[in-house]
Amino acid sequence: MPYLTLKNANFHYTDHAGPGTPLVLIHAAAGHSGCWTEQVPAFTAAGHRLVTYDLRGFGRTPAAGHATESSISEDLFALAQALGLPPFFLAGTAYGGFGALEFAVDHPEMLRGLILSTSFGGLTDPEYTALRAAHVPPDLASWPTVEKELGKTYRAANPEGTARFLEMEHAGYKPDGARQSLREPLTLDRISTITVPTLVIAGDEDVYAPPPVMQALATAIPNARFEVIAGAGHSAYWEQPAAWNTLILDFCASLQS
């Protein structure tokens, strides 16, 4: 399997060749790059060059030193340069969305478009954190992983898929790692400088980043498009892949017509 040594870490990645604009996916903290089983065939069939990779300390990428020595955005910049990517579409979900947002702030010239899915972005503004606190259960940290990551609709309808998600999630984060810090704190003012076309996706059953929170984030990004997927929790890409994939493919196509 391919690896790239970048910024003192050995990154596991996959590069699915395609003739179209590259699309890079950044996974959540609950999992690793193997989570994109429903996205790889859909996005490659649409012609995209699809790049997925394990974040520092997840999946097959060891932490290799203190994770905070490099942000997700800085790692992605090095990866994109090493792979020779032309301007690409970037989609980040949950924790991966933190890095995707910062990358869009730092390197707009490298992007054709940004997709942020079910992620509160790590924003630190007092009014934003208060809004989130008003909509997120105060005891959320104590909930079982499956209830935090998957919506009730999916859990009830798809026990086999729920079991597969938990298997994937258990193979994700490594005990030798640490969560990566942002290069600098993300704020509403900071994301208001994003100039690339942006799609923000919420799940109507997401307990981590409920729709009102995602709507506030979308409002702060100039001209961002906001969509809500019904019957989806925090892992909308896994729970409602057809709807999730269609939103992204339509968004990307609209920017290439």
C-alpha positions in Angstrom: 0.0 0.0 0.0 1.3 3.5 -0.8 2.9 5.7 1.8 4.4 9.2 1.7 6.8 10.5 4.3 5.9 14.0 5.0 6.6 16.4 7.9 8.0 13.6 10.1 5.2 11.2 9.5 4.6 8.3 7.2 1.2 8.9 5.6 -0.9 6.0 4.2 -2.9 7.2 1.2 -4.8 6.0 -1.8 -4.8 7.8 -5.2 -7.6 6.5 -7.4 -6.7 7.8 -10.8 -9.3 9.6 -12.9 -9.4 12.2 -15.7 -11.4 14.8 -13.8 -10.7 17.3 -11.1 -9.1 15.7 -8.0 -11.3 15.3 -4.9 -9.6 14.8 -1.5 -11.6 13.4 1.4 -10.6 13.9 5.1 -12.1 11.4 7.5 -13.5 11.9 11.0 -11.9 11.1 14.3 -14.3 8.1 14.5 -12.5 6.0 11.9 -9.9 6.2 9.1 -9.7 6.4 5.4 -11.3 3.0 5.0 -14.6 4.7 5.9 -15.1 5.8 2.3 -16.4 2.5 1.0 -19.6 4.1 -0.5 -17.7 7.1 -1.9 -14.9 5.5 -3.8 -17.0 3.8 -6.5 -19.4 6.8 -6.8 -16.7 9.5 -7.1 -14.4 7.5 -9.4 -17.3 6.6 -11.6 -17.9 10.3 -12.0 -14.4 10.7 -13.3 -12.7 12.3 -10.2 -9.2 11.6 -9.2 -10.0 10.6 -5.7 -7.4 10.9 -2.9 -8.0 9.6 0.6 -5.5 9.3 3.4 -5.2 8.4 7.1 -4.6 11.4 9.3 -1.7 11.5 11.6 -2.3 8.9 14.4 -5.2 7.2 12.6 -5.5 4.0 10.7 -2.2 3.1 9.0 -0.5 6.5 9.7 1.4 6.4 13.0 1.6 9.6 15.0 5.5 9.6 14.5 6.2 12.3 17.1 4.0 14.8 18.7 0.9 15.3 16.6 0.7 19.0 17.3 4.0 19.6 15.5 1.9 19.9 12.3 -1.7 20.8 11.7 -4.1 18.9 9.4 -3.9 21.9 7.0 -0.1 21.8 6.9 0.0 18.1 6.3 -2.5 18.3 3.5 -0.5 21.1 1.8 2.5 18.8 1.9 0.5 15.8 0.6 -1.0 17.8 -2.3 2.4 19.1 -3.3 3.9 15.6 -3.2 1.1 14.2 -5.4 1.3 17.1 -7.7 -2.4 17.9 -7.4 -3.8 20.7 -9.5 -6.6 22.8 -7.8 -8.9 20.3 -6.2 -12.2 19.8 -4.4 -11.8 19.2 -0.7 -14.4 17.4 1.6 -13.9 17.1 5.3 -16.3 15.5 7.8 -16.4 16.0 11.6 -12.8 16.3 12.9 -11.5 16.3 9.4 -13.7 19.3 8.7 -11.6 21.3 11.2 -8.6 20.9 8.9 -10.5 21.3 5.7 -11.8 24.7 6.9 -8.3 25.9 7.9 -6.9 24.7 4.6 -9.6 26.8 2.7 -8.5 29.8 4.8 -4.8 29.2 4.2 -4.7 28.0 0.6 -7.7 29.1 -1.4 -5.6 29.1 -4.6 -5.3 25.3 -4.3 -9.0 24.6 -4.2 -11.9 24.5 -6.7 -14.4 24.0 -3.9 -14.9 23.1 -0.2 -17.4 20.7 1.3 -17.8 20.7 5.1 -20.0 17.9 6.4 -21.4 17.5 10.0 -18.6 19.4 11.6 -18.8 22.3 14.0 -15.4 23.3 12.7 -13.7 23.7 16.1 -14.8 27.4 16.2 -14.0 29.2 19.5 -16.2 32.3 19.4 -18.1 32.6 22.7 -21.4 33.2 20.9 -20.9 30.2 18.7 -19.9 27.9 21.5 -23.0 29.1 23.4 -25.2 28.3 20.5 -23.7 24.8 20.2 -24.2 24.3 24.0 -27.8 25.2 23.6 -28.4 22.4 21.1 -25.9 19.7 22.1 -26.9 17.3 25.0 -24.7 18.3 28.0 -23.8 14.7 28.8 -22.9 13.9 25.2 -19.3 12.9 26.1 -20.7 10.0 28.2 -22.9 8.6 25.4 -21.9 5.3 23.8 -19.9 5.8 20.6 -22.6 4.4 18.4 -25.2 6.8 19.7 -22.9 9.8 19.2 -21.8 8.9 15.7 -24.9 7.4 14.1 -28.4 8.7 14.1 -31.4 6.8 15.5 -32.9 6.3 12.1 -29.9 4.5 10.7 -29.3 2.4 13.9 -32.8 1.1 13.8 -32.9 0.4 10.1 -29.5 -1.0 9.6 -28.0 -3.1 12.4 -25.5 -4.7 10.0 -24.2 -1.3 8.8 -24.0 -0.2 12.4 -21.8 -3.2 13.3 -19.6 -2.5 10.3 -19.2 1.1 11.3 -18.1 0.1 14.8 -15.6 -2.3 13.4 -14.2 0.5 11.2 -14.2 3.0 14.0 -12.3 0.6 16.3 -9.5 0.3 13.8 -9.2 4.1 13.6 -7.4 6.1 16.3 -4.1 4.8 17.6 -3.1 5.1 21.3 0.4 6.5 20.3 -1.1 9.7 18.8 -2.6 12.9 19.8 -5.3 15.1 18.2 -3.8 17.7 15.9 -4.2 21.3 16.8 -5.2 23.9 14.3 -2.5 26.2 13.0 -4.3 29.0 14.8 -7.8 29.1 16.4 -10.7 29.1 14.0 -13.3 31.9 14.5 -16.3 33.2 12.6 -14.2 36.2 11.5 -11.5 33.9 10.2 -13.8 31.6 8.2 -15.5 34.8 6.8 -12.4 35.2 4.7 -13.0 32.0 2.8 -13.3 32.8 -0.9 -13.7 29.4 -2.5 -17.2 28.0 -3.3 -18.5 26.1 -0.2 -21.1 23.5 0.5 -22.1 22.9 4.1 -23.9 19.6 4.9 -25.8 18.9 8.1 -27.6 15.8 9.3 -30.9 16.3 10.9 -30.1 13.8 13.7 -26.5 14.9 14.3 -26.0 15.4 18.0 -22.4 16.8 17.7 -23.1 19.5 15.1 -26.9 20.0 14.9 -28.4 21.9 11.9 -28.7 25.2 13.7 -25.0 25.1 14.5 -24.1 24.2 11.0 -26.4 26.9 9.7 -24.5 29.5 11.8 -21.2 28.3 10.4 -22.5 28.4 6.8 -23.9 31.9 7.3 -20.4 33.1 8.2 -18.8 31.8 5.0 -19.6 34.1 2.1 -22.1 32.6 -0.4 -22.0 29.2 1.2 -24.7 26.7 0.2 -26.4 24.9 3.1 -28.1 21.5 2.9 -29.6 19.1 5.5 -29.8 15.4 4.9 -32.8 13.7 6.5 -32.3 10.6 8.6 -28.6 11.2 9.1 -26.6 11.7 12.2 -22.9 12.7 12.6 -21.7 10.2 10.0 -24.0 11.3 7.2 -21.5 10.0 4.5 -22.0 6.4 6.0 -25.6 6.6 7.0 -27.1 8.2 3.8 -24.3 7.8 1.2 -26.6 8.2 -1.8 -27.8 11.6 -0.7 -24.4 12.6 0.6 -22.6 11.6 -2.7 -25.3 13.3 -4.8 -24.9 16.6 -3.0 -21.2 16.6 -3.5 -21.2 15.4 -7.1 -23.8 18.0 -8.1 -21.9 20.7 -6.3 -18.6 19.8 -8.0 -20.3 19.5 -11.4 -21.9 23.0 -11.0 -18.4 24.5 -10.6 -17.1 22.8 -13.8 -19.9 23.6 -16.2 
